[in-house]
């Protein structure tokens, strides 16, 4: 099961996981900036609600026994790239393919390591959209708009 959050800071996701003591394996590079991926195989649903009823706790544990949770989080830059008009091979297309990826408990470590490297490379491309190509002109405009001073009248 994959949860995708758009426009969220990666530190907020990590804080949420830490506050609820949810064990999550990072599926992103060493220092992500725009794109974070976490996989949870142990208790996760039962830890989301702070004070669950017995019935909710029972249902959460049933869910955990059947599904791992994969959380993909994109900051505003990643969200902007994802929401651009689709074009084959652009950043948004690559982000969508990453989101649609379906790892399982049996996915080999070597495959997970390769996916982690791909995720890190895609995160870097979000930092340098024009130089790396693939729909980067619109994303560069977004980067420029974010860096420009904001004047409130």
Secondary structure, 3 states (H helix, E strand, C coil): CEEEEECCCHHHHHHHHHHCCCCCEECCCCCCCCEEEEEECCCCHHHHCCCCCHHHHHHHHHHHHHCCEEEEEECHHHHHHHCCCCCCCCHHHHHHHHHHCCCCCCCCHHHHHHHHHHHHHHHHHHHCHHHHCCCHHHHHHHHHHHHCCCCCC
